[in-house]
Amino acid sequence: MTGGRDRDEPILPRLAAGEPGAAQEVIRAYGGLVWSLALRFNRSRDDAEDAVQDIFTDVWKSAHRYHEQRASERVFITMIARRRLIDRLRRDKRRSEVEPMAAGPESQQHQPGDSGERGWDAEQATRAMQQLSADQRRVLEMSVTQGLTQREIAEAIDVPLGTVKTHMRRGLIRLREIMATEGMGATGESAR
């Protein structure tokens, strides 16, 4: 068990320092824990394996933030694993919501029982996105098309998380305004 190892000789500081063999020690010590969490959060073993790789990559990148006084390595790694697994679930959910729109208006207009309104909505959304500021458009596109979290976007474009949240919030507010205005003009009714 790793319980004694956590108190006596933490591995994460050695991993952060780039000590040879430390990565393998972390995997040996916490692989079972991470694997069991990944299996709970994923439908298939393949997805769980991908998640485990992502988690250990995140552990490696975050090892320098570990402080023995704040939490045990087990708690630290569990928090990283849960955050990464939740992010993956959110990203997968966004992708499943976006995929029908990504097929394009033509394919959507020919679905049974659909009068083409969804195709029109996709076109309207695309036009509305073009009216946003470059920063607002960039963070929203990264979120929707790449499934990135706000934190991942902040890291990717090297800006503070609060800035990303602000761009996203203002962008969404502006999108609603634009789409409500365009929806009113196109249908003659006020948008809900």
C-alpha positions as CSV (number, residue, x, y, z in Angstrom):
1,M,0.0,0.0,0.0
2,T,1.1,3.6,-0.6
3,G,-0.2,4.9,2.7
4,G,3.2,4.8,4.5
5,R,4.9,6.0,1.3
6,D,2.8,9.2,1.4
7,R,3.9,10.1,4.9
8,D,7.6,9.0,4.6
9,E,8.8,9.7,1.2
10,P,6.6,11.6,-1.3
11,I,7.1,10.8,-5.0
12,L,5.6,13.9,-6.6
13,P,8.5,16.3,-5.6
14,R,10.9,13.9,-7.2
15,L,8.7,13.7,-10.2
16,A,8.6,17.5,-10.4
17,A,12.4,17.5,-10.2
18,G,12.7,15.1,-13.1
19,E,14.2,12.3,-11.1
20,P,14.7,9.2,-13.2
21,G,12.2,6.5,-12.3
22,A,9.9,8.8,-10.4
23,A,7.2,8.6,-13.1
24,Q,7.2,4.8,-13.0
25,E,7.0,4.9,-9.2
26,V,3.9,7.2,-9.4
27,I,2.3,4.9,-11.9
28,R,3.0,1.8,-9.8
29,A,1.8,3.5,-6.6
30,Y,-1.3,5.1,-7.9
31,G,-2.1,3.3,-11.2
32,G,-4.8,1.1,-9.5
33,L,-6.5,4.1,-8.0
34,V,-6.5,6.1,-11.2
35,W,-7.6,3.0,-13.2
36,S,-10.6,2.4,-10.9
37,L,-11.7,6.0,-11.1
38,A,-11.3,6.0,-14.9
39,L,-13.4,2.8,-15.2
40,R,-16.2,4.4,-13.2
41,F,-16.3,7.5,-15.4
42,N,-16.0,5.8,-18.8
43,R,-18.2,3.5,-20.8
44,S,-15.4,1.5,-22.5
45,R,-12.0,0.2,-21.5
46,D,-10.5,2.1,-24.4
47,D,-11.9,5.4,-23.1
48,A,-10.7,4.5,-19.6
49,E,-7.2,3.8,-20.9
50,D,-7.1,7.2,-22.7
51,A,-8.3,8.9,-19.6
52,V,-5.6,7.2,-17.5
53,Q,-3.0,8.5,-19.9
54,D,-4.4,12.0,-19.7
55,I,-4.6,11.9,-15.9
56,F,-0.9,10.8,-15.5
57,T,0.1,13.5,-18.0
58,D,-1.7,16.0,-15.9
59,V,-0.1,14.6,-12.7
60,W,3.3,15.0,-14.3
61,K,2.6,18.6,-15.3
62,S,1.1,19.4,-11.9
63,A,3.6,17.6,-9.7
64,H,5.4,20.9,-8.9
65,R,2.1,22.2,-7.3
66,Y,2.0,19.4,-4.8
67,H,2.5,20.4,-1.1
68,E,2.7,17.7,1.5
69,Q,1.3,20.0,4.1
70,R,-1.9,20.6,2.2
71,A,-2.9,17.0,1.2
72,S,-1.5,13.5,0.8
73,E,-0.3,12.4,-2.6
74,R,-3.3,10.1,-2.9
75,V,-5.7,13.0,-2.3
76,F,-3.8,15.3,-4.7
77,I,-3.8,12.6,-7.5
78,T,-7.5,11.8,-6.9
79,M,-8.4,15.4,-7.2
80,I,-6.5,15.7,-10.5
81,A,-8.1,12.5,-11.8
82,R,-11.6,13.5,-10.9
83,R,-11.2,17.0,-12.4
84,R,-9.8,15.5,-15.6
85,L,-12.5,12.8,-15.8
86,I,-15.3,15.4,-15.3
87,D,-13.7,17.6,-18.0
88,R,-13.7,14.6,-20.4
89,L,-17.4,14.0,-19.6
90,R,-18.3,17.6,-20.3
91,R,-16.2,17.7,-23.5
92,D,-17.9,14.5,-24.7
93,K,-21.3,15.9,-23.8
94,R,-20.5,19.1,-25.8
95,R,-19.3,17.1,-28.8
96,S,-22.5,15.0,-28.8
97,E,-24.6,18.2,-28.7
98,V,-22.5,19.9,-31.4
99,E,-22.1,17.0,-33.8
100,P,-25.6,17.3,-35.5
101,M,-24.8,21.0,-36.1
102,A,-21.4,20.2,-37.6
103,A,-23.0,18.0,-40.3
104,G,-24.2,21.2,-41.9
105,P,-27.5,22.8,-42.8
106,E,-28.1,20.6,-45.9
107,S,-28.1,17.3,-43.9
108,Q,-30.3,18.8,-41.2
109,Q,-32.9,20.1,-43.6
110,H,-33.8,16.6,-44.8
111,Q,-34.5,14.9,-41.5
112,P,-38.0,13.5,-41.1
113,G,-40.3,15.9,-39.3
114,D,-37.9,18.8,-39.5
115,S,-38.8,21.8,-41.6
116,G,-35.3,23.0,-41.9
117,E,-35.4,25.3,-38.8
118,R,-32.3,23.7,-37.3
119,G,-30.3,24.3,-40.5
120,W,-31.4,28.0,-40.4
121,D,-30.4,28.2,-36.7
122,A,-26.9,26.9,-37.6
123,E,-26.5,29.5,-40.3
124,Q,-27.8,32.2,-37.9
125,A,-25.4,31.1,-35.2
126,T,-22.5,31.2,-37.7
127,R,-23.4,34.7,-38.8
128,A,-23.8,35.8,-35.2
129,M,-20.4,34.5,-34.2
130,Q,-18.8,36.6,-36.9
131,Q,-20.2,39.7,-35.2
132,L,-18.4,39.0,-31.9
133,S,-15.0,40.5,-30.9
134,A,-12.0,38.3,-31.9
135,D,-11.4,37.4,-28.3
136,Q,-15.0,36.4,-27.6
137,R,-15.2,34.4,-30.9
138,R,-11.9,32.6,-30.2
139,V,-12.8,31.4,-26.6
140,L,-16.3,30.3,-27.7
141,E,-15.0,28.4,-30.7
142,M,-12.4,26.7,-28.6
143,S,-15.0,25.7,-26.1
144,V,-17.6,24.4,-28.7
145,T,-15.4,22.9,-31.5
146,Q,-12.5,21.6,-29.4
147,G,-14.5,20.9,-26.2
148,L,-12.0,22.7,-24.0
149,T,-12.8,23.9,-20.5
150,Q,-12.3,27.5,-19.6
151,R,-9.1,26.6,-17.7
152,E,-7.8,24.7,-20.7
153,I,-8.5,27.7,-22.9
154,A,-6.7,30.0,-20.5
155,E,-3.7,27.7,-20.6
156,A,-3.8,27.3,-24.4
157,I,-3.9,31.0,-25.1
158,D,-1.9,32.1,-22.1
159,V,-4.3,34.5,-20.5
160,P,-5.8,34.6,-17.0
161,L,-8.8,32.3,-16.3
162,G,-10.9,35.3,-15.3
163,T,-10.3,36.9,-18.7
164,V,-11.4,33.8,-20.5
165,K,-14.6,33.7,-18.3
166,T,-15.3,37.3,-19.1
167,H,-14.9,36.9,-22.8
168,M,-17.1,33.8,-22.8
169,R,-19.8,35.4,-20.7
170,R,-19.9,38.6,-22.7
171,G,-19.7,36.6,-26.0
172,L,-22.7,34.4,-24.9
173,I,-24.7,37.5,-23.9
174,R,-23.9,39.2,-27.2
175,L,-24.8,36.0,-29.1
176,R,-28.2,35.9,-27.4
177,E,-28.8,39.5,-28.3
178,I,-27.8,39.1,-31.9
179,M,-29.8,35.9,-32.4
180,A,-32.9,37.4,-30.7
181,T,-32.7,40.4,-33.1
182,E,-32.1,38.2,-36.2
183,G,-34.7,35.7,-35.1
184,M,-37.2,38.6,-34.8
185,G,-36.4,39.9,-38.3
186,A,-36.5,36.5,-39.9
187,T,-39.7,35.1,-38.5
188,G,-41.6,38.3,-37.6
189,E,-41.9,37.0,-34.0
190,S,-39.9,37.9,-31.0
191,A,-37.4,35.3,-29.9
192,R,-38.0,33.5,-26.7
